[in-house]
């Protein structure tokens, strides 16, 4: 059973579901060892595909079933004539009955097992089978030292199921964690491996289902991934008799003195994402610069809230927050937008103002916090948010009752009805000022064009990330928010995208 290619919308499962699958499979086959047999065989095939010339294999096996998978792989490698060394995580035999049986079979095939003595021998490839989904504590002592040694080794690391030290449920890596070149997930894809610190540890991801698909029936996934292939789901070619009135009117509100650039980026992004009309309500001081940059925008000097109301009444969606500030001007404009009964996208200072006056939002509103903003909205710290990004996003939904886009590595989009997407696109080049303002305009444009709140948020977060990946082709470092604009246009038309 070879490693299968991941579809564009991969279902993601938690550890409880995966354990249920293991139990169902054992009951159906009448052989608890069968899944381990399949896992080791799939891992061996994956190894041969990626590293066919590797002759010296170093396999690090833990005391649980993940270690058992490693012993089965080691047996296949031993029988193929490879030079195989297994390092056990402790001097004691495996504590898992299945892993103990796998270890015995490996030794019976002539395999060698040794303890970790502080250094790892030379090898062409290191296989990490130390911890799997069963990791329940932070690696410390000898386990942490072993992880550090794997990371320091000259050979690439191939992780089985989960890079050791990564919490597959939450995506965090609170202490030592293996940084793999490739990770072969087993049975099903895991939500925690696609967001947060886990993304620095997994390397390339593959999946071996081990023929367990029937046993997933009835088990609800945590959510699904979205990648560039998903864009066509929402972004179809326009009809020949289109006109601007059919493609939505976005009102971008923000740009306190000193923050004009943010609202300009928001407006330009809305236009590049296909909004038919874009109004901008900002301080009068920014009007000339705005029109020089984006003459297609309809700029309105808005030095008091009274000037905002006509634009609010005409809007199909209001994007508020970029450069808004947290003074009286920003508060008054936010109150007007909240009272308008229009679809809303709130970001930046609009979110900071909500911290001071937390209030439930309409269920079709969209908030787009980065981890720092999310922490303030939840009354915690950024470390707490990043420790469990999925839980943090869900907590924001519970608190505000609307669609949430938790930005960052592996952006998470959650709806009030618990639907969840993880964005499988984006790169560190997007970690620069202004890209969040661009995202606000992108989502607002899609909302104004008729997508519902959850679809607009998901499509917008994905489109923004895919555009960022294209923009980063010239290098991640030095990427500017403005660099996304031509790529937003290109990827808003998937039939034209490469």
N, C-alpha and C positions, 0 to 999 in steps of 0.2 A: 504494500500500500504506500505509494510514493507521497511525498509532501505535495499537498494540493495548493494551487494558486488561490489567493484570496480574492473573492468577488469585490465589486465596488462598494457594496453595502453589506459588510460582514456583521452577522449577529455576534454580540458580546455577552459572555456569561460570567457569573460570579462563581466562587469556589463551592458554594453549596450545590449549585446545579451540576458542576463537574463531578462532585462526589456522588451525587445521585446517579449520574450516568455510569460511573464505575460500578456501583452496586447493581444497577440494572443489568449491565453487561455480564457481571460475574454470575448473576442468577440465571441469565439466559443461556450462557455457555456452559454453566456447571463447572467452570474452571477459573478460579480467582487469578491464576497466573497468566491467563491468556492475554489480557490487556497489556501486561508488562512485556510479554513476548512480542506483541505487535509493536509496542513503543520502541523497544530496543532495535527491532528490525527496521522500522521506519527511520530511526535515527542513523542507523548504519547506512541506509540508502542515501539519506541526505548528506552524510559525510562524504560518501563516494562521489556524489554529484558535485559538491563544492570543492573538495580537497582530494581528488583522485590520486595525487602523487604523494600524499602524506604517508610516510612509512613508520615514523616513530609517533605513537599516540600516547598521550598522558591523560588518563581519565580519573577525575576526582569524584569519588562516590561518597555520598552522605549515608546516614543510618536509616533513612526512610525509603519510600517507594521510588522517589526520584533517583536515589542511589541504585535501587534495583534496576531501573531502566538503564543506568550506566553500566552495570555489570552485564546485562544482556548485550548491549552494544560492544562491550569489551570482548565478550565471547565470540561474536561474529568477527571482530577484528583479529583476534587470536587465531581463529580457524583459517583466516585468509592469509596467514603468514606475516602479518604486520608485527612490528616490535611494540608490544603493549605493556604499559605500566599502569597499575591502578594504585592511587593513593586514597586510603580510607581516612575519613575525617577524624576517627578516634582509633585507639588500639583495641577497642572492644568490637565484637561481631555486630553486624547490622541488627537494629532492634525491630525492624519490620520483618515479619515471617517471610513475606514474598521476597524481600531484598536478601534475606539470608539464603533462601533457595537459589536465587540468581547468582549470588557470590559463590556458592558451592559449585554450581555448574561451570562457572568461569574457572575456578581453581582446578576442577576436574579436567578441563580442556587444556591444562598446562599454564594457566594464567598466574601472574604474580600480583600479590597485594602487599603494600607496605604502608607504614604510618607516615604522617607528615612530620619531618624532622626539622622544619624551619626553612627548607629550600626545596625547590622543585627541579627535577632533572630536565635535561634538554629534551625537546620534542619538536615535531613539525606542527602539531596541533594539540591544544588543550581542550578537553571536554568537561564542561561544568555540569555535574550531576549531584551537586551537594545538597541543595534544598529545592523543593518545588512549591506547589501551592500550599503545602502544609506548614510553611514557615510562620511561626507564631510569636517569635521574639526577635529582638535585634541581635544580629550576629556579634559575638564578642569572644575574647580570648583566642583559643586555637582556631575557631571557625573564621573569625575576622582576619587572623594572620594568614590563613589559607586563601581567603578571597583576595587579600592584598598580594599574595604571591602569584596567584593566577593573573591578576592585572599587570603585574610587573614582568611577567614572562614574555619572552621575545615572540612566541608563537601566537597566532590568533586563537580566540576562545570561541567554542561552539557550545551554546547553552541548551540544555534539554528542558523544555517546557517554560521555565522561568529563570532568568539570570539570578543566581543566588544572592540574597540580600534585598531583592526587590519585593515589595508587597504587591502581589498580583491583584489584590482586591482594590487597593487604593492608589497604586501608581507611585507610592513614595519609596524612597531608599534612605531610611533614617540613619544608617551607619554605613559600614563597608558593604559594597555591592559589586558584583562582577560586571565588567564592561565587555559584552560579547560582540563579536563580529557578526554573528548570526544566532538567532534563537528559533528553535523548532517547537512551536506550540503543539500540545497533544490534546486530542479530543475536540476542543473548541477554542475559539479566540477569547482572550481575557480582557475585560475592560481596563484593568489597571495597567496593562502594558502599553497603552496608547495615549497616555497623558502624563504630564508632570515629569518627575525625575526619571521615571522608567524609560523615557525616550532616549536618554543618554546611555542606557545599559543594554537595550535589546539588540542593537544592530539591525540587520535585515531580518524580517519576520517571515516565517513559513508556517504552514499548518499541516499536520498529519491527523486526520480524523479517526484513524484506527477502526474504520468501519462502524462507528458508533452512532451514526446519524439517526437510526430509528429510536435510539434510547434518549434522544433529546426531545422527542415528541412530548408536548404538554409542559415543557419547562420554559418559562418566559425569559427571554434575554434581558439583560440590563439595558441594552440599547443597541445601536448599530453604528458602524463607521461610515463616513462619507469620504470619497476621494474625487478626483477631477472627473471621473467618468459619470458621476452622479449629476453633474450640472445640467445635462440635457434633459433630465427629469423635469426641470422647471423652466428652462430657457429655450423655448421653441422659436423657430423663425417667425417673424411677424407677417401678418397678412398684407397683401399688396395695397389695400385701401386704408392703411393705417393713417392716423393723424395724431398730432401731439396731445389732443384731449383724451385719447384712449390710453395714454401711457402714464397717467398720473401726475399730480402736482405736489411737489415736496416743498415744505417750508423748513428752512434751516435757521435755527434761532441760537444766537451766541455771539461771541466776539466782543467782550468787554474791552475797555481800553487796554492795549498790550496783548490781547488775545485774538486779534483779527485773523491771523494766519490759520488758526484752527478751523474757524467757520468757513474760510475760503476752501480749505481742503475738503471739508464735508460737502460743500455745494458742488465742487468740481467732480467729486466721486459720484454724487447722485446723478449728474449729467452723464458721466461716462458709463454708468450702469443702466442708462436708458430711460430715466425719468423724462416725461414729455415737457414739463415746466418745472423750474426751480426758483422759488423765492428765497431771499435771504434777508432776515431781520437782524440788524447789527447796529453798532454805534455809527453815527454819521461820519466819524473820522476815518472809517475803513472803506467807505463807499468807493472812492476813487481807485484805491488799490485793488479792490475786489473786481471792479469792472475792467480794469486793465488786464487782470489775470484771466478772468472768466466773463467775457462780455455777454455770454448767453444767459447768465443768471440775472434775475430781476431783483435789484438791490433796493432795500428800503431802510432809510435812516430811522432808527427806532430808539430814541432817547427817552421815551416813556412808554408805559404799557398800553396807553391808548392807541399808539401808532401800530401796535401789533395785531389788534383785533380783526381788522379787515383781511389781513393775510391768513390768520387762523381760520376764519370762516371759509376761505376758498381752498384750504389745503386738503389733500387726500391723506397726507401723513405729515406729522411734525417731528423733525429731528432736533432735539434740544440738548445743549450741554457743552459742545466744543467751544472753549474760550469764554464760557458764560460768566465765570467769576462767581464768588460767593457773597457778593454784597447785595444791597437792597435792589439794585437794578436786576440782577440775575434772579433773585427771589420772586420779584414781581412778575417777570416774564415766565418763570416756571409755574407759578400759580395760575396764570392765564392759560398756559398750555394744558395744565392738568384739568382745568374747568371746561375745556373746549369740546369734550366728547369726540375727539378725533384720534385715529391711530397714532401711537407715540413710540419714538425710539429715544431712550434717555441714556446719556453717557457723560463721562467727565464730571464737570461741576454740577450738573443736574443731579448726579448720584451723590456727590458730596453734600448738596443741600438736603437730599433725602435723609442723610444720616442725622441731621439736626432735627428733622421732623418726619420720622418714619411713618409712612401711611400706605395702606394697601393701594395697589394700582389696578386699573382695569385689566381683566385677564388677557386682552389682546395687546397690551402694552409690551414693550421689549426693553430690557435693561442690558447693558453691555459692559459690566465691570471688569477691570483687570484684577489680579489677586489682591493688590493693596486696597482698591476700592471695595472689593468684596469683603475684605476683613473689616473695614470700617462699617459697612452696612450690617455685618453680622455681630459686631462688637467683639471681635477676636483679633488675632494678628495674622500676618501673611503666612507665617510658618504653619499655623493651624489650617489655613485654607489649602495650602499646598500639600499638607500631609494627607488630605483626602479630598481631592478636587471635585469628585462626583458628589460626595456628601455635601460639600459646601454649596455647589450649584443647586442641589435639591433644597437645602435650607433656605437659600434666597428665594426660590419659588414659593416655599411655604410661607415665608415672611411677607412677600410682596404680592403673591398671587398672580404673577404674570410670567411671560417667557423670559428666560435668563440665558445670556451668552457669557459664559465665564471664559475670558480670553486667556491666552498663554499657550505654552507648548501642549498640543493636544486640546484645542479649544472644545469646550463642552456646551451643548445647546440643550436646554431642558424646557418642556412645556408643563403647564399646570396639570395636565392629565398624565404626567409622568413619562411621556415619550422622551427619549434621549438620543442624541447623536454625538459622536466624537469625531472631530475633523481630522482626517488623516492627510493633512497637507500643511504647509507653512514651514518657516525656518527662522533661525535666530536673527536674520537680517531685519525681520519685522519688529524687533525689539528696539524701536527708535521713536522719538516723539513725532506725533502726527498720524501714525498709522491707525490709531484708534479713532481719530476724527474721520479718516477715510472710511473705516468700517461703518461708522454711524450713517454716513451718506449712502453707502452701498445698500445697507439693510432698509433704510427709509425709501430708497428708490424702488426696491423690489416690493415693498409693502404697498406703495402707491400704485404700482402696476398690477395689483390685484392678488398677490400671494397672501395667504393668511399669515398670522403673526409667526407661528412656529416655522412654517416653510420659508418665509422671508428671512428669518433669523438664521436658519440652517443653510439656505442657499447663499445668503450674504456672507456668512462666516467662511463658507467653503470657497466662494468666488474670490474673496479677499485673500485667502491663504494661497490659492492656486496662482493668482496674479503675483503674489509675493514670491512664489517659487520661480516664476518666469523672470521676474525682475532681478532675482538673485543670481541669474546665470552669469552675470558679470562680476559676481562676488557679493557675499553677504555683508561684509564690513563696508560701511559707507553707503549702504542703501538708504535712500530718502523716501519719505511717504509719497512725494510727487512721482517717484519712479513707477508707482503702481498704476498710474492713470492710463497709459496706453494699453497695458495688459488687462485692466478691467474691461476696456472696450472689446479686446480680442476674445477674452474668455466669457464675456456676456453673450457671445455669439458662438456657441460650441461647434456649430457646423464649420466654422472657419479656423478654430483653434488647432494647433499642431497635435 
